[in-house]
Amino acid sequence: MFKNKVTDVFFDLDHTLWDFDKNSAHTFQKIFIDQKINVELNDFLKVYVPANLKFWKLYREEKITKEELRYQRLKSVFDEMRYPATDDTIHLLSEEYINHLSSFNSLFPNTIEVLNYLQPNYKLHIITNGFQEVQEKKLRNSGIHGFFDQIIDSEMAGVKKPNPIIFNLALNKAGAKPERSLMIGDSLEADILGAKSLGFHTIHFNAHRENSHDLAPIIYDLEEIKSFL
């Protein structure tokens, strides 16, 4: 579908190539043991995962700061679970979480295979809303940094997806044209609608098993990208 139309492929990182939920769970398991936090991990994650998505949406919309995101996503969960976590404990866990998150490196199935398949024929890039210091470590520690020509993050751009500024910055750095570019990501709002507004082709990696839609082709396994390119 896109084989003769595209020169540059832009990927989101978290929830698209790097398995955020799996790596995040391993990180919490470690820091809860280290800091002697007596909560059941699965019970915690049931509350944390939707809370994290909610606070990331607020962060993406410039309604909270990075510091507020890191604090409030933990504070709200401990409050809901009625676990007596002090502010000092929450700040410590927040720092430890960031310190250790990038040391776990699970990728989605077929990530390396697909990147190897694409690299000979396309320029590959990352556009991520994640924090610069963490995203760089994720890419290097998981062994995929070398696949990408340009790595654009929201701190570098000063805005977050779906703001067109970050997509324009990525196009400029890559020397690419939107009509010759493909964006692949998990977020309908940030990745798909954001990229489409500038004229990108798009593929929705439906990592969260959201409802079907007609906004973009939908895939459930990264290997399906081969049928488009």
N, C-alpha and C positions, 0 to 999 in steps of 0.2 A: 504493500500500500504506500509506503513512504520511501522505498528503496532508491528511486531516481529523483526524489524531491529534496532529500536531506543531506547536508554535509556535516552538521554538528548535532550531537546528542547531549542534552543536558539532563542530569539526574538530580533528584533530591537525594539526601543521604539517609536520615533517620526514617525508619518504617518503609524504606524503599530498597536500599542495598544493605544497610547496617541494621540488624534485627534489634531495634531499640528495646522492645518489651522483654525479650529474652535476656539481653545484657543488663538491663535495668534490674530485673529480678535477681540476677546473680550478684549485682552490686549491693542491693539492699540486704540480701542474705549475709554477705560478708560484713557489712558495717553494723548490722544488728547484733551479730555475734561479737564483733570487736568491742562494741560499746554497751553490750549487755542490755539490749532493748528487748524486753520480754513481750513480744507480740507474735502471733502466728503469721508467717509470711504470706500465705495465700489469702488470709482474711485482710491483711494490710493491702495487698495488691488489688483486691476487688474494689476497694475504695479509692486507692491511689491512682489507678490507671485512668478512670474517667475524670478524676480531679485534675490530674496533670494535663489532660487534653483541654479541659476548661480553662485552666490558668495560662496555658500556651496560647489559646485563642485570644485571651485578654492581652497578653504580651504582644502578640502579632498585631493587634489593633491599637497598640501604643497606649493601652489603658493602665498598665502596670509596668514597673521597671524590672530589669533582670533580677535585682536583689529581692523585690517583692515576689516575683515568680518562685524563686528558689525557697523562700521562707513560707509563703502562704500555701503552696501545694502540700508541704509537710504538716504545717500547723492545722490546716483544715481536716486532714485525715486523722491525725491524733485526736483532735477534738471530737470528730464523729465516732471514733472508736473508744472514746473516753479513757484514753491512755494519758497519764499525767506527765507529759513531756514539757520541760521548762524551755524558755526561750534559748537559754544557753545550749541545751541539748539539741534543739532544732537547728540552731546555727551550726553547731558542730557536725551534725548529721548531713546538713546541706553541703558543707565543705568537703566532708569525707566522701559523699556521693560523687561530687564532681571530680575529686582526686582519683577515685577508683573506677569510675564508669568506663573510661577508655581502655582499661586493662582487660576488659572482657570483649571478645572480638568475634562473636557469632554473626555471620552474614546470612542473608536469606538464601535458600537453596538456589543453585545455578548462577549465583552472582559472578564468580570468577569465570565460569564457562561463557557466560553472555558477554562479559567485558572482553575476553579474549576473542570472541567471535566478531565483535564490533570494531575493535581497535584498528585492524588493518585498513578499514574502509571509511571510518568516520573519526572526526575529532570529538573527544569525550570531555565533558565538563561537569562540575558540581555546582548547584545553587542551593544553599542551605540557610535556614533560619537559626541554626544552632550557634552556640558560642564558639568564637574563633579558636580559643586555646584548646577546647575539648574536641572540636571537629577535626582539627589537624591530627591530633593523637589517634582518634578513631581510624582515620584513613591510613595512617602509617602502621599502626599496630595490627590492623586487620589485613595488611598486605595489598591494599588496592590503590594507594596514593599514586603510584606510578602510571596508572591508566589515564590520568586526567591532565589535560593541558591547563585548564583554568579552574580554580576553586574559589567561588564567590560566596561569602557569608554575609549575614545581615549586619554584623558589626562593621564590616568593611564598607558596606553600601550606605549605612546610616538609616536604613529602612528594612522592613521585612516583607517577604512575599505575603500577599499578592501585589504589593506596591510596584508599579511599573518601573520605578527607578532601579530596583535591584536587577530586573530582567534586562533593562537597557545597559546597565553596567556590565552584565555578563556578556551580552552581545558585543559590546565595544571591546572588551578584553579578549574575546575569542575571535574577533574580526569576522563575525557571522551575521547573516541576515535572518530576520525572524521567519520569513517564508521558506528558508532552507534549514530551519532548526526544529528539533523535536524535544519537547519537555516530557520527562517521565517521572511521575511522583504519586504519592499516596493521598495527598490532600486535594479534594475537589476545589476548595476555596483558594488555598495558597498556590498550589502547583498548576492545576488544570485551568481554572478560570483566570488566574493571574497571567499565565503564559498565553492563553488564547486571546486575551485582550490586546496583546501586541502582535498577534498574527502567527505565533508559533503553531506547529502541529503538536498534538498532545496524545499521550497514552496514560490512562489511569491505572496504576497498580493498586488494585483494590485489597489492600492488606487488612482492612478493618471489616471486610465483607458488608459493605454498605449496599443500599438498594441499587438496582440497575438504573441506568440513565442513558441519555443520548448525547451527553456533552463531549464524550471522547470514547475511543475504543477502550474496552476494559480488559485487563488481564489479571490472572490470579497466581501465575507463576512467571518469574522473570524469563524463563525459557521461551515463553510465548512471543517475546520481542523478536525472535528470529523470523517469525512469520510476517513481520511488518518491514524488516530491513534486510 
